[in-house]
Amino acid sequence: MLVDSRPVVERTWHRWAARHDIHDPGLVRRAHGRRSVETVRAVAPHLDPAPEVRWLAEAELSDVEGLAAIQGASLLLAALSEGEWAVVTSGGRELALLRLEHVGLPVPRVLLAAEDVDEGKPSPAGYLLAARQLGFAPTECVVIEDTPAGIEAGRAAGAKVLAVCTTFPDADLGEADAVVETPAVVRIDRGDGWLRLNLGT
């Protein structure tokens, strides 16, 4: 949710589909927010997913054109201490680090990538593990997501979910507890041992 990677993701999946003569109008929509291995298995069960995932990873690692920090992401992170936030991504760790560095965002102490869980989103595994590593109960956490799969994962973990309309329209994000245009409207208030997210909507 911190980095807008839509141009890279869409280019990569279109290239991959062309390589295998796959015509699936819902491919990119299915791929957003999910691990590549699960998308490949769903779209092309006849293919060995391991080499396909390697090809997709290499293609994305070599493409940074169009990457940008989501509006408001930097200010939101600046309001949090290192132990108060994590990244849970469906991409690989190397890719996550590359993208954060490319757009000038900090790397969190807790970063969980595709290779860190047995099941990707919409499974809650990543968010449950992140909460544990941060030292919070999932019910004490707020997940900020931009895809239906991510929203489902956050809710299944027991967290509150704030959706942002950076990848999907708000009509597709209705399972979240709240929906905003960008993280730029989020303000953090600190109390005695708690944080409150105020939405300037």
C-alpha positions as CSV (number, residue, x, y, z in Angstrom):
1,M,0.0,0.0,0.0
2,L,3.0,2.3,0.4
3,V,4.2,2.1,-3.2
4,D,2.1,2.4,-6.3
5,S,3.4,-0.4,-8.4
6,R,0.5,-0.8,-10.7
7,P,2.3,0.1,-13.9
8,V,5.0,-2.5,-13.3
9,V,2.6,-5.2,-12.1
10,E,0.4,-4.7,-15.1
11,R,3.2,-4.6,-17.7
12,T,4.8,-7.7,-16.2
13,W,1.6,-9.8,-16.1
14,H,0.7,-8.8,-19.7
15,R,4.1,-9.8,-20.8
16,W,3.8,-13.1,-19.0
17,A,0.4,-13.8,-20.5
18,A,1.7,-13.1,-24.0
19,R,4.6,-15.5,-23.5
20,H,2.1,-18.3,-22.8
21,D,-0.7,-17.2,-25.1
22,I,-3.0,-16.7,-22.2
23,H,-6.1,-14.6,-22.8
24,D,-7.7,-13.8,-19.4
25,P,-9.3,-10.4,-19.1
26,G,-9.3,-10.7,-15.4
27,L,-5.7,-11.7,-15.0
28,V,-4.3,-8.4,-13.7
29,R,-7.2,-7.9,-11.4
30,R,-6.6,-11.3,-10.0
31,A,-2.9,-10.7,-9.6
32,H,-3.1,-7.5,-7.6
33,G,-2.6,-8.1,-3.9
34,R,-1.8,-11.8,-4.3
35,R,1.4,-13.8,-4.4
36,S,2.5,-14.7,-8.0
37,V,2.5,-18.4,-7.2
38,E,-1.1,-18.4,-6.3
39,T,-2.1,-16.4,-9.4
40,V,-0.1,-18.7,-11.7
41,R,-1.7,-21.8,-10.2
42,A,-5.2,-20.3,-10.6
43,V,-4.7,-19.0,-14.2
44,A,-2.3,-21.6,-15.7
45,P,-2.5,-24.9,-13.7
46,H,-0.8,-26.7,-16.5
47,L,2.4,-24.8,-15.9
48,D,5.1,-25.5,-13.4
49,P,4.8,-22.5,-11.1
50,A,8.4,-22.4,-9.8
51,P,10.0,-21.2,-13.1
52,E,7.1,-18.9,-13.8
53,V,7.4,-17.2,-10.4
54,R,11.2,-16.8,-11.0
55,W,10.5,-15.2,-14.4
56,L,7.9,-12.8,-12.9
57,A,10.2,-11.8,-10.1
58,E,13.1,-11.1,-12.4
59,A,10.9,-9.1,-14.7
60,E,9.6,-6.9,-11.8
61,L,13.1,-6.5,-10.3
62,S,14.3,-5.0,-13.6
63,D,11.4,-2.6,-14.0
64,V,11.0,0.5,-11.9
65,E,9.4,2.8,-14.4
66,G,6.3,4.4,-13.0
67,L,6.9,3.4,-9.4
68,A,5.9,6.1,-6.9
69,A,5.2,6.5,-3.2
70,I,1.4,6.6,-2.5
71,Q,0.3,10.1,-1.6
72,G,0.6,10.6,2.1
73,A,2.6,7.5,2.8
74,S,5.7,9.3,3.9
75,L,3.8,11.6,6.3
76,L,1.9,8.6,7.8
77,L,5.1,6.7,8.4
78,A,6.8,9.7,9.9
79,A,4.1,9.8,12.6
80,L,4.9,6.2,13.7
81,S,7.8,4.8,15.6
82,E,9.8,1.9,14.2
83,G,8.0,-0.7,16.4
84,E,4.5,0.5,15.5
85,W,4.3,-0.5,11.9
86,A,5.1,-3.4,9.5
87,V,4.9,-4.2,5.8
88,V,3.1,-7.4,4.7
89,T,3.6,-7.8,1.0
90,S,2.6,-10.4,-1.6
91,G,5.8,-9.7,-3.4
92,G,9.2,-11.0,-2.7
93,R,11.5,-9.5,-0.1
94,E,14.1,-8.3,-2.6
95,L,11.4,-6.7,-4.6
96,A,9.9,-4.9,-1.6
97,L,13.2,-3.6,-0.6
98,L,14.0,-2.3,-4.1
99,R,10.7,-0.5,-4.3
100,L,10.8,1.1,-0.9
101,E,14.4,2.3,-1.6
102,H,13.4,3.5,-5.1
103,V,10.6,5.8,-3.9
104,G,12.5,6.9,-0.8
105,L,10.5,5.3,1.9
106,P,12.0,3.7,5.0
107,V,12.3,-0.1,5.5
108,P,10.5,-1.3,8.6
109,R,11.9,-3.5,11.3
110,V,9.2,-6.1,10.5
111,L,8.8,-6.8,6.8
112,L,7.0,-10.0,5.7
113,A,7.2,-11.1,2.1
114,A,5.8,-13.8,-0.1
115,E,8.5,-16.3,1.0
116,D,7.8,-15.8,4.7
117,V,4.4,-17.5,4.7
118,D,3.0,-20.8,3.4
119,E,-0.2,-19.1,2.2
120,G,-0.5,-15.6,0.7
121,K,-3.4,-13.2,0.9
122,P,-6.4,-13.6,1.4
123,S,-5.0,-15.9,4.0
124,P,-4.4,-13.9,7.3
125,A,-1.0,-15.7,7.9
126,G,1.1,-12.7,7.0
127,Y,-0.8,-10.2,9.2
128,L,-1.0,-12.6,12.1
129,L,2.8,-13.1,12.0
130,A,3.4,-9.4,11.6
131,A,1.3,-8.6,14.7
132,R,3.2,-11.2,16.7
133,Q,6.6,-9.9,15.7
134,L,5.5,-6.3,16.6
135,G,4.2,-7.5,19.9
136,F,0.5,-6.7,19.4
137,A,-2.6,-8.7,19.3
138,P,-4.1,-8.6,15.8
139,T,-7.2,-6.9,17.3
140,E,-5.0,-4.0,18.4
141,C,-3.8,-3.4,14.8
142,V,-5.1,-1.5,11.8
143,V,-4.4,-3.0,8.4
144,I,-4.2,-0.5,5.5
145,E,-4.9,-2.2,2.2
146,D,-5.7,-1.5,-1.4
147,T,-7.0,-4.8,-2.7
148,P,-9.9,-7.1,-1.9
149,A,-7.5,-10.0,-1.2
150,G,-5.6,-7.8,1.3
151,I,-8.8,-6.6,3.0
152,E,-10.0,-10.2,3.4
153,A,-6.7,-11.1,4.9
154,G,-6.7,-8.3,7.4
155,R,-10.3,-9.0,8.5
156,A,-9.6,-12.7,8.8
157,A,-6.6,-11.8,11.1
158,G,-9.0,-9.9,13.4
159,A,-7.7,-6.4,12.6
160,K,-9.6,-3.3,11.6
161,V,-9.1,-2.6,7.9
162,L,-8.7,0.8,6.3
163,A,-8.9,0.6,2.5
164,V,-7.4,3.2,0.1
165,C,-8.6,3.6,-3.5
166,T,-5.2,3.4,-5.1
167,T,-5.5,0.2,-7.0
168,F,-9.3,-0.6,-7.0
169,P,-12.3,1.6,-6.9
170,D,-14.1,2.0,-3.6
171,A,-17.0,-0.2,-4.9
172,D,-14.6,-3.1,-4.7
173,L,-13.4,-2.3,-1.2
174,G,-16.6,-2.5,0.7
175,E,-15.5,-5.3,3.0
176,A,-13.1,-2.8,4.8
177,D,-14.1,-1.0,7.9
178,A,-13.5,2.4,6.2
179,V,-12.4,3.5,2.8
180,V,-10.4,6.7,1.9
181,E,-9.0,8.0,-1.3
182,T,-5.4,8.1,-0.1
183,P,-3.4,7.8,3.2
184,A,-2.9,11.6,3.0
185,V,-6.2,12.0,4.9
186,V,-5.1,9.9,7.8
187,R,-4.0,11.7,11.0
188,I,-2.6,9.9,14.0
189,D,-3.5,11.1,17.5
190,R,-1.5,9.8,20.5
191,G,-3.1,9.1,23.9
192,D,-1.8,7.3,27.0
193,G,-0.5,4.2,25.4
194,W,-2.7,4.1,22.4
195,L,-2.9,5.5,18.9
196,R,-6.1,6.8,17.2
197,L,-6.5,7.1,13.4
198,N,-8.6,10.1,12.4
199,L,-9.8,10.1,8.8
200,G,-10.2,13.6,7.3
201,T,-13.0,12.6,5.0
